[in-house]
Amino acid sequence: MNTLTRCAAVAATVLTLSLAACSGTTDTPSGAGSSAASTSATAASGQYGPGMMGGGTLAGSTGPGMMGGDPNYHYSPLTCSRPSSLPGSTVNVMLGDMGMTQMMSGIAPLGSHMMLRATPGTVPAGQVSLVASNMGWRTHELVILPLPPGSTAGQRVPGPDGKVDETGSLGEASASCAEGTGDGITAGTVGWTTVTLAPGRYELVCNLENHYADGMHQELVVT
């Protein structure tokens, strides 16, 4: 075999081996490609897994699952709890807000994302104990107001101070790790109050500056 023929044979062999190697890289091991695609889709959709919010779980009694399923809400572990026994029916109220830094003040700008969730939303008339857990960054409170006939939660108009009129208030929980009124329920603490409610419709609100306008209100029905 002359030199030209030998070089052509070597080149053909190298080309064959290169094509085989390239073909091998396109064969993804079973599950690897689908796992990567799934991870990318998960990140893109914002469906973050457990542990992204301070080690909480997405579905359970604690963690971001308590924030309506939205992973953008901050989750503050509670540092105190309500008494083991409270009078009458119990309504658990979750207070929360979005944020990246701790805000001890209750003042919030308009347009901030905040939430108030009460469970259950209907209770029998009589004594009702409302337990407010502040899972957010900011200080919050809970005020119980009667709803006028024909009105729905969220329709009150805040004044220049960013608060709604509390005329007719039936009570509030605004103390950290304590019952009744105070300087506000700070992040990671619980406040509670027991009131006597007649049948009707009520509105649960956080009435610190701009909190009502930012979404902290919910109807409570008493039968």
C-alpha positions as CSV (number, residue, x, y, z in Angstrom):
1,M,0.0,0.0,0.0
2,N,1.5,3.4,-1.1
3,T,1.6,6.4,1.2
4,L,-1.4,8.1,-0.5
5,T,-3.6,5.0,-0.1
6,R,-2.5,4.5,3.5
7,C,-3.4,8.2,4.4
8,A,-6.8,7.8,2.8
9,A,-7.5,4.7,4.8
10,V,-6.4,6.4,8.1
11,A,-8.6,9.4,7.3
12,A,-11.6,7.2,6.7
13,T,-11.1,5.4,10.0
14,V,-10.9,8.6,11.9
15,L,-14.1,10.0,10.3
16,T,-16.0,6.8,11.1
17,L,-14.9,6.9,14.8
18,S,-15.8,10.7,15.0
19,L,-19.3,10.1,13.7
20,A,-19.8,7.3,16.1
21,A,-18.7,9.4,19.1
22,C,-21.0,12.3,18.0
23,S,-23.9,9.9,17.6
24,G,-23.3,8.6,21.2
25,T,-23.5,12.0,22.8
26,T,-27.1,12.5,21.5
27,D,-28.4,9.4,23.4
28,T,-29.4,10.8,26.8
29,P,-29.5,8.2,29.6
30,S,-33.1,7.3,30.6
31,G,-34.6,10.0,32.8
32,A,-31.7,12.4,32.7
33,G,-33.2,14.6,29.9
34,S,-36.7,14.6,31.4
35,S,-35.3,15.5,34.8
36,A,-33.4,18.5,33.5
37,A,-36.4,19.6,31.5
38,S,-38.6,19.2,34.5
39,T,-36.2,21.2,36.7
40,S,-36.1,24.0,34.2
41,A,-39.9,24.1,33.8
42,T,-40.2,24.2,37.6
43,A,-37.9,27.1,38.0
44,A,-39.5,29.0,35.2
45,S,-43.0,28.5,36.6
46,G,-42.0,29.6,40.1
47,Q,-43.1,26.4,41.7
48,Y,-40.3,26.2,44.2
49,G,-40.0,23.2,46.4
50,P,-40.0,22.8,50.2
51,G,-37.3,24.6,52.1
52,M,-37.3,27.7,50.0
53,M,-39.1,29.6,52.7
54,G,-37.1,29.0,55.9
55,G,-37.5,25.3,55.8
56,G,-41.3,25.2,55.8
57,T,-43.4,22.9,53.7
58,L,-45.6,23.8,50.8
59,A,-48.5,21.9,52.2
60,G,-49.0,21.6,55.9
61,S,-49.8,23.4,59.1
62,T,-46.8,25.6,58.8
63,G,-44.7,27.1,56.1
64,P,-45.5,28.9,52.8
65,G,-48.5,26.6,52.2
66,M,-50.2,28.8,54.9
67,M,-49.7,31.9,52.7
68,G,-52.2,30.8,50.1
69,G,-49.6,28.8,48.2
70,D,-47.6,31.8,47.1
71,P,-43.9,31.3,47.7
72,N,-43.3,35.0,47.5
73,Y,-44.8,35.6,51.0
74,H,-42.4,35.6,53.9
75,Y,-42.7,32.9,56.5
76,S,-41.7,33.8,60.1
77,P,-41.6,30.9,62.5
78,L,-43.8,31.6,65.5
79,T,-41.9,32.2,68.8
80,C,-45.0,32.0,71.0
81,S,-48.4,30.4,71.0
82,R,-52.0,31.0,72.1
83,P,-53.3,29.5,75.4
84,S,-54.3,25.8,75.0
85,S,-57.9,26.7,75.9
86,L,-59.9,29.7,74.7
87,P,-63.6,30.5,75.2
88,G,-66.2,29.7,72.5
89,S,-65.5,29.1,68.8
90,T,-61.9,29.7,67.6
91,V,-61.1,31.6,64.4
92,N,-57.4,31.3,63.3
93,V,-56.3,34.4,61.4
94,M,-53.1,34.4,59.4
95,L,-51.4,37.8,58.8
96,G,-48.6,38.0,56.3
97,D,-46.7,40.2,53.8
98,M,-44.1,40.0,51.1
99,G,-40.7,41.4,51.7
100,M,-36.9,40.7,51.8
101,T,-35.9,42.6,54.9
102,Q,-37.5,42.7,58.4
103,M,-39.7,45.7,59.0
104,M,-40.6,46.2,62.7
105,S,-42.8,49.2,61.7
106,G,-46.4,48.7,60.8
107,I,-46.2,51.6,58.2
108,A,-46.4,50.2,54.7
109,P,-46.4,51.9,51.2
110,L,-49.6,51.6,49.1
111,G,-49.3,48.7,46.7
112,S,-47.5,46.4,49.1
113,H,-48.6,42.8,48.9
114,M,-50.2,41.8,52.2
115,M,-52.8,39.2,53.3
116,L,-55.2,38.3,56.0
117,R,-56.8,34.8,56.0
118,A,-59.4,33.7,58.5
119,T,-60.4,30.0,59.1
120,P,-63.2,29.2,59.4
121,G,-65.1,32.0,57.7
122,T,-68.4,31.1,59.5
123,V,-69.0,30.6,63.2
124,P,-72.0,30.3,65.5
125,A,-73.2,33.3,67.5
126,G,-71.8,33.8,71.0
127,Q,-68.3,33.9,72.3
128,V,-65.6,33.8,69.5
129,S,-61.9,33.7,70.2
130,L,-59.8,35.1,67.3
131,V,-56.1,34.1,67.2
132,A,-53.9,36.2,65.0
133,S,-50.6,34.7,63.9
134,N,-48.2,37.2,62.3
135,M,-46.2,35.2,59.7
136,G,-44.9,38.3,57.9
137,W,-42.1,40.8,58.3
138,R,-44.0,43.8,59.4
139,T,-46.0,44.4,62.5
140,H,-49.8,43.7,62.1
141,E,-53.0,43.7,64.1
142,L,-56.5,42.4,64.0
143,V,-59.6,44.5,64.4
144,I,-63.2,43.2,64.3
145,L,-65.7,45.6,62.7
146,P,-69.4,45.2,61.8
147,L,-70.3,45.1,58.1
148,P,-73.1,47.4,57.1
149,P,-76.0,45.9,55.2
150,G,-75.2,45.6,51.5
151,S,-71.5,46.1,52.0
152,T,-68.7,43.6,51.4
153,A,-65.2,43.3,52.8
154,G,-62.6,45.7,51.3
155,Q,-65.0,48.5,50.4
156,R,-64.1,50.9,53.3
157,V,-62.2,54.1,52.3
158,P,-59.1,54.8,54.3
159,G,-58.5,58.3,55.5
160,P,-55.4,60.5,55.0
161,D,-53.6,58.5,57.7
162,G,-54.1,55.3,55.7
163,K,-56.5,53.8,58.2
164,V,-60.3,53.1,58.1
165,D,-62.8,54.3,60.6
166,E,-63.0,51.9,63.6
167,T,-66.4,53.2,64.8
168,G,-68.4,50.3,66.2
169,S,-65.3,48.1,66.7
170,L,-66.0,45.0,68.7
171,G,-62.5,44.4,69.8
172,E,-59.0,43.8,68.6
173,A,-55.9,41.7,69.0
174,S,-52.8,43.9,68.8
175,A,-50.4,42.6,71.4
176,S,-47.5,40.3,70.9
177,C,-47.8,37.0,72.7
178,A,-50.7,38.4,74.7
179,E,-54.4,39.0,74.7
180,G,-56.2,42.2,73.7
181,T,-54.8,45.6,72.7
182,G,-51.1,46.6,72.5
183,D,-48.5,48.1,70.2
184,G,-49.0,45.6,67.5
185,I,-48.3,41.9,66.8
186,T,-44.7,41.7,65.8
187,A,-43.3,39.3,63.3
188,G,-43.4,35.7,64.4
189,T,-45.7,36.3,67.3
190,V,-49.4,35.6,68.2
191,G,-52.1,37.8,69.6
192,W,-55.7,36.9,70.5
193,T,-58.9,38.3,71.8
194,T,-62.3,36.9,72.7
195,V,-65.5,38.8,71.8
196,T,-69.2,38.1,71.9
197,L,-70.8,38.3,68.4
198,A,-74.4,38.4,67.4
199,P,-75.6,36.8,64.2
200,G,-74.5,39.0,61.3
201,R,-71.6,39.8,59.0
202,Y,-68.3,41.3,60.2
203,E,-65.1,42.4,58.7
204,L,-61.7,41.4,60.1
205,V,-59.1,44.0,59.2
206,C,-55.5,45.1,59.9
207,N,-55.8,48.8,60.5
208,L,-52.2,49.9,60.5
209,E,-51.2,52.5,58.0
210,N,-52.1,51.4,54.4
211,H,-52.6,47.7,55.4
212,Y,-56.3,47.7,54.7
213,A,-55.8,49.3,51.3
214,D,-53.0,46.7,50.6
215,G,-55.5,43.8,51.1
216,M,-55.7,43.0,54.8
217,H,-59.4,42.3,55.2
218,Q,-61.8,39.4,55.2
219,E,-65.5,38.8,55.9
220,L,-66.6,36.7,58.9
221,V,-70.1,35.4,59.0
222,V,-71.8,34.7,62.3
223,T,-74.9,32.5,62.2
